[in-house]
Amino acid sequence: MKKKRYHLLDGLRGITLLGMIAYHGMFDLVELYGIPIRWFFRTPGYVWQQSVCWTFILLSGFCWSLGRSPARRGLLIFAGGLIITAATFLFMPSERILFGILTFIGTAMLALIPASGILRQIPAWAGLTGSGFLFFLTRNINRGYWGFGPVILGSVPEGFYRGWVMTFLGFPKAGFFSGDYFWFFPWIFLYVCGYFLYDIVMRREAVKKLLDCRMGVFEWIGRHSLVIYMLHQPVLMLILECVF
């Protein structure tokens, strides 16, 4: 049976994608064209970047249960990540992207297929609380420690930071660089937050009605988010080259 499509979710995805495109455009202006925008690499720019990423990942986790074929969708998005990796290595090696956000989301979609059987046994409120706790606890493992923000509870053993598999999991090896790096841990816990949030939210009929709200062009952008994401950087570069 075909699952219901909620227009508000498409619209929110579209708005978030536009925010990401705007951020990448600003990044290109600063990094590639030397436009001095000091606030971009300070707290305002960081909050902008993180808000976009968090929303994308939470939305993806929320929508996992709505998808008709998570395996097909996950493989498609993962393949999109591989294409971006290959393209950046060929044409922009100094800004290459390895283990970017598409690679992560595709992996997360596939990982939840076997994990969903266990996750369904966990009460939604407990799952949301637990996965949120684990996300913040492991937020800085790529920097060598675990804890909550400035509160350091312990150091990660140095032996973890070796090899490509551990780099993918969130323990980058020495010399690793990626222009867009979304490690599996802790981001998978934020993705699972979205998964449990779906169970909590969808129990309320008023919320279901709200999700039917139409958002015009933002819906269209959200429904075609993968294609637009794949094409937005080349289009940005073409526009900026023409301007400059």
C-alpha positions in Angstrom: 0.0 0.0 0.0 1.3 3.4 -0.9 2.1 5.5 2.1 0.7 9.0 2.6 2.9 11.9 1.6 2.9 14.8 4.1 3.4 18.1 2.2 4.8 20.0 5.2 7.7 17.6 5.5 8.6 18.2 1.8 8.3 21.9 2.4 10.6 21.9 5.4 13.1 19.8 3.5 12.9 22.3 0.6 13.5 25.3 3.0 16.4 23.5 4.6 18.0 22.7 1.3 17.7 26.4 0.3 19.5 27.3 3.5 22.3 24.8 2.7 22.6 26.2 -0.8 22.9 29.7 0.6 25.5 28.6 3.1 27.6 26.9 0.4 27.3 30.0 -1.8 28.7 32.1 1.1 31.4 29.5 1.7 32.5 29.7 -2.0 32.6 33.5 -1.8 34.8 33.4 1.3 37.1 30.4 0.5 37.4 30.6 -3.3 37.0 34.3 -4.1 38.5 35.8 -0.9 35.5 38.0 0.0 36.1 39.1 3.6 33.1 38.0 5.6 34.4 37.7 9.1 31.3 36.5 10.9 31.0 33.5 8.6 33.7 31.5 10.4 32.5 32.6 13.8 29.5 31.7 15.9 26.8 33.0 13.5 28.2 30.9 10.6 28.6 27.9 12.8 25.1 28.1 14.1 23.8 28.5 10.5 25.7 25.4 9.3 24.8 23.3 12.3 21.1 24.2 12.1 20.9 23.1 8.5 22.7 19.8 9.1 20.7 19.0 12.2 17.4 19.7 10.4 18.4 17.5 7.4 19.4 14.6 9.6 16.4 14.8 11.9 14.0 15.1 9.0 15.6 12.1 7.3 15.3 10.0 10.4 11.7 11.2 10.9 10.8 10.2 7.4 12.4 6.8 7.5 9.2 5.1 8.5 7.3 6.9 5.7 9.5 5.6 2.9 8.3 2.8 0.7 11.8 1.3 0.2 14.5 2.4 2.6 17.0 0.0 1.0 16.5 1.4 -2.5 16.5 5.0 -1.2 19.5 4.4 1.0 21.5 3.0 -1.8 20.5 5.8 -4.1 21.6 8.5 -1.7 24.8 6.6 -0.8 25.6 6.4 -4.6 25.0 10.2 -4.8 27.6 10.6 -2.0 30.1 8.5 -4.0 29.5 10.6 -7.1 30.2 13.8 -5.2 33.4 12.3 -3.7 34.6 11.3 -7.2 33.7 14.7 -8.7 35.5 16.7 -6.0 38.6 14.5 -6.1 38.8 15.1 -9.9 37.9 18.8 -10.1 38.4 20.3 -6.7 41.0 18.1 -4.9 41.7 20.9 -2.4 38.1 20.9 -1.3 37.5 17.2 -1.7 34.5 15.6 0.0 34.9 12.2 1.6 32.3 10.7 4.0 30.0 13.7 3.4 26.4 14.2 4.4 24.9 12.1 1.6 27.2 9.2 2.4 26.1 9.4 6.0 22.4 9.6 5.3 22.5 6.7 2.9 24.4 4.6 5.4 22.0 5.6 8.2 19.0 4.6 6.1 20.5 1.2 5.4 21.6 0.7 9.0 18.1 1.2 10.3 16.7 -1.7 8.2 18.2 -4.4 10.5 18.1 -2.1 13.6 14.5 -1.1 13.3 13.3 -4.5 14.7 15.1 -3.7 17.9 14.2 0.0 18.0 10.5 -0.8 17.7 10.7 -2.6 21.0 11.9 0.6 22.8 9.3 3.1 24.0 9.5 6.2 21.8 10.1 8.6 24.7 12.9 6.4 26.1 14.5 6.0 22.7 14.4 9.7 22.0 15.9 10.5 25.4 18.6 7.8 25.1 19.7 8.6 21.6 19.8 12.3 22.4 22.0 11.6 25.4 24.3 9.5 23.3 24.5 12.1 20.6 25.7 14.8 22.9 27.9 12.5 24.8 29.8 11.4 21.7 29.6 14.8 19.9 33.3 15.4 20.0 34.8 12.0 19.6 36.5 13.1 16.4 38.4 15.6 18.5 39.7 12.9 20.9 37.3 13.1 23.8 33.8 12.3 24.9 31.6 14.5 27.2 29.1 17.3 27.1 30.3 20.4 25.3 33.1 21.9 27.4 32.7 19.2 30.1 35.2 16.5 29.2 34.4 13.1 30.7 37.2 11.1 29.1 39.7 10.7 26.3 39.2 8.3 23.4 42.1 5.8 23.0 44.6 7.0 20.4 44.5 3.5 18.8 41.0 4.2 17.5 42.2 6.9 15.1 43.6 4.5 12.5 42.4 3.3 9.1 39.6 4.3 6.8 36.9 2.2 8.6 37.5 4.0 11.9 37.6 7.3 10.0 34.2 6.6 8.6 32.9 5.7 12.1 34.1 9.0 13.5 37.7 8.5 14.5 39.7 10.3 11.7 43.1 9.0 11.0 46.1 11.3 11.0 46.2 13.6 8.0 42.6 13.0 7.0 40.8 15.9 5.4 37.3 16.4 3.9 35.4 19.5 3.0 32.2 17.9 4.3 32.8 15.2 7.0 29.8 13.6 8.7 31.1 10.7 10.8 28.8 7.8 11.6 29.0 8.4 15.4 27.5 10.5 16.8 25.3 11.6 13.9 23.5 8.2 13.8 22.1 9.0 17.2 20.6 12.3 15.9 19.2 10.3 13.0 17.6 7.8 15.5 16.2 10.8 17.4 14.2 11.6 14.3 13.1 8.0 14.0 11.7 8.0 17.6 10.3 11.6 17.1 8.1 10.2 14.3 6.5 7.7 16.7 5.8 10.4 19.3 4.5 13.0 16.8 2.3 10.8 14.6 0.2 9.7 17.6 -1.5 13.1 17.6 -4.2 13.7 15.0 -3.8 17.5 15.2 -0.2 17.1 14.1 -1.1 14.9 11.2 -3.5 17.6 10.0 -0.7 20.2 10.3 1.6 18.0 8.2 -0.9 18.3 5.4 -0.3 22.0 5.0 0.8 23.0 1.6 4.0 25.0 1.1 4.0 25.7 -2.7 7.4 25.8 -4.4 9.2 24.6 -1.2 7.4 21.3 -1.6 8.6 20.8 -5.1 12.2 21.6 -4.0 11.9 19.1 -1.1 10.5 16.3 -3.4 13.5 16.8 -5.7 16.1 17.5 -3.0 18.6 14.8 -4.0 18.9 16.0 -7.6 19.0 19.6 -6.6 21.7 18.9 -4.0 23.8 17.1 -6.5 23.6 20.0 -9.0 23.7 23.0 -6.7 27.4 23.3 -6.3 28.3 23.2 -10.0 25.5 25.8 -10.7 26.8 28.0 -7.9 30.3 27.8 -9.3 29.1 28.7 -12.8 27.2 31.7 -11.5 30.1 32.9 -9.4 32.6 32.5 -12.3 30.3 34.6 -14.5 30.0 37.3 -11.8 33.7 37.4 -11.0 
